[in-house]
Amino acid sequence: MKLANLSRSLLRSAAVAVVALGMAGCATAPGSNEADATVSDPLEIPNRFVFAVNETADILLIRPAAEVYVGVVPDPMRQAVHNFIQNLLGPLYIANNLLQGNFEGAQVATGRFMTNTILGLGGLADVATEAGIGDRPEDFGQTLGVWGVGPGPYVVLPFLGPSNVRDTLGYGVDTLADPFRIGTNAAGADNAMYGRTAAAGLDRRSQLLREIDDLRKNSLDFYATARSLYAQQRRAAIANDIAPATPEFPDFDEPAKK
């Protein structure tokens, strides 16, 4: 592999590391073992090593980049980037809703994608939300869960973070089936794919600056906290209890000022 290609690959991987940290979607206090007790983690030792590497990448590279992004790019532009990235995922949401037999969800996802693409300048503006069309994000990991496939052992992926065997397979299928990836590859525009991945990583991480800092600060074992939150979020997402694209974090009391 050429040095330039390797550099782009590492940049793309580092940029999406924050997706793992952004997948904690419940309001259960860190350290709760109620759900964590059901998480199979036979690979805990190597998982903790990979988790530490991901943490180092986030602390040294990704979090500082997200802070610069928030400080330099105005709110309306960041919102437009967020809207555009989410809209590009619309076809995958539609397909996974259909595969799950959720035809109402597929109809809503289709309406949202078409509305924002046509009336929202290609997705830069979230016209659908203003029109009362909700978000129906679904991935293939959720689809497998709906089909009855169990999560399998918990794994921490290098530069991608918390996952399990089922969701890792689902991520691979979604990646291969992504129309944007297929289109950019066919056009020989790989840089566009790398650019979207980097933008998605910065967008996600910039929305969770305080939340992840609070989790790190208040968790006795951040690895166990992330593992528990990930498992709970995925169970809730499969059951459609909450929207996985809008994670909720535990509330931490601000330290008393002296």
N, C-alpha and C positions, 0 to 999 in steps of 0.2 A: 504493500500500500504506500502510495506517495505521501510525503510529509504533509502536504497541503490537505489531502483527503483525510488523513488521520487527525489533523488539527480540527477540521470541520466536524468530524465525527465526535471528537471529545467535547467540542463546544456544544453540539446538539444534545449530547447526553447530560452535560452539566446543566444546561438550561432547563431540562425537564425534570431534574431531581426534585424540584419543589412540588411537583405533582403529588409526590408521596406525602409530603408534609401537609398538603392541602386536602387530603382525603379523610380527615378526622371530622366526622359529621354527626356528633351527638352532643347532648348536654350533660352527660354523666361525668361526675367528678373524676379527675385523674387518680389512678391508684385503686379504683374499684375493681374487684376481682370477680364480680358477678358474671360478666360476659367473658372476661379474659380466661376464666377457668376452662372454657370450652374450646379455646384456640389450641390447635395442635402445633407445637413448635419443636419438633425433634432436631431441627438444625439450629438451635438457639446460639450455639457458640460461633459458627461461621456467620450466622445472621447478625449477631452483635458486632462482629468485625466489619461487615459490610455497612451496617448502620453507622458505625463510627467514621468510616471513610466518607459516607454521604454527608454526615454532620460536618465534617471538616470542609468539604466542598461548599456546603451551604454557608458556613460561617465566614470562610475566607473569600468566596467568590460570589455566590448567588445572592445572599442577603445584601452585601454592599452594593451590588449592581441594582437590586430592586430599590434600595434607598435612593440611589442616584436617579433612577427612572422616575420615582415619585417626586423627587425634588426638582427635576428638570422639565418633565413633560406635564403640561397643564391637565387638570382633571377631565375636561371635555375630550381631549385627544386620547387620554388613557381609556376613557369609557368607550370611545369609538373603536379603539383597538380591541377591547374586550368583546364588544358586540360583534365585530367582524370575525374574530376567531371562533366565537360560539356559533355563529351562523354557518361557518364552513363545516361544522360538525353535524349540521342538520340532516344530511342524507343518511348518516350513520344512525342518528336517533330514529329516523323514520323506519329504516330497515330493521333495527332491533325491536322496535315496538311491534312491527309486523311479525317477526319471528317468534315473539312472545304471545302472539294471538291477541295483542292489545290493539284492536282496530280503532278504538276511540282515541287512544294515545297516538297512533300513527296519523290519524286525521288531524289532530291538534298539531303534531310536529310538522306535518306537511303544510298546514295553514300558516304556521309560524315562519317556516323557512321561506315559503313563497312571498309572504307579506314583507318580511324584512329584506329579501333579495330584490324585490321589485320596487317597493315603496321606501325602503330604508337604504337606498343607494348601495346595493350589494351587501347589506348587512351592517353598515357603519352606524346606522340608527336603529334602535330597537322599537320600531313602530308597532310590532305585534304586542308587546307588553302594554303599551299605551292603549291598544285596542282591546285589551282584555284577553289576549290569547296567551295562555300559560306556557311554561317551559316543560318539555317532556324528554329530558336527557336519559338515554338508555345505552349501555354498552354491551358487548357480547359476553362479558363476564356475568352481567346481570341476566342475560338471556339464558346462559347455561344454568344459572341458579334457578330460574323459573322452570327450566326443563327438569329440574331435580338433581342436577350434578352438584355434589358436595364440594366444599372449598378446598379440601385437601390440606396438606401441611402449609403452615405460614412460612413465607420466604421474604427476605429483603433483597431486592434486586439492585445491583450496582447502578448508581446514578438515577434510579427510578423509584427505589424505596419500598415501603410495605406492600406486600401482595400475598397471593397464595397460588397454588398450582392452577386452580380454575381461572382466576383473574389474569394470571400470566398468559395462559392460552387465549383468553378473551382479548387481552391487549394485542397479542400477535395477530389475531384474526381481524380486529378493527384496524390495525395498522396496514395490513395487506389490502383490506377492502376500502380504505379511505379514498374517496374519489379525488380529493385534492392531491394525494400522493401519486395516485395512478396518472393523473393529468400532468403533473409536473415532471414525472419520470418520462412519460411519452414525449413531452416537449423538450426534454433534456435540460429542464430548469430546476436542477436539484437545489440550487441556492435558495429558491423560493420556499422549498420545503424546510430547509434549515432555518430560514428567516422566520417562518411561521412558528416553528418549534421554539426558537429562542424567544419570540414575542409572547407565546403562550406561557412559557416558563416565567418570564418577568411579570406578566400580567397576574398570574396566579400568586406568585410570591409577594408581589406588592400589595395584594389585598389581605395578606395574612401576617404582616410584619409584627404587629402587637400580639396577635393570638399565639403565634409560635414562640415568641419571646416569653410570654406568660407560661406556656406549657413547659418550656425548658426550665424556667425559674422555679416553678411550683411543683414539678414532678420529682418524686423521690427517685424514680427510675424512668427516665424519658423513653427508653426502649420499650419497656413494658406498657407505658402509657400509650405510645403510638400504636403498639400492637393491639391493645384493647380497643382503642378508638377506631382503628381501621376495621376490625372485625365487626364492631357494632354498626358502623356506618354502612358496611356492605350488606349486612343482614337487613338493615332498614331500607336500603336502596332497592334491594330485590323485592321486598314486601311493599315497596312504594309508600313507606311511612313518611319519608322526607325526600326532598329533592337533593340528590348528591352534588349538584352544581352549586348549592348554597349551604356550605357546611356551617354548623353552629358549634361554637366552642364553649367550654366551661367558663363561667364568670369568675374572675379572681378579684378579691378585694384589693384596692390600692393600698400600699403600705402607708401607715399613718405618718404624717409629716411631723418632724420634731421641731 
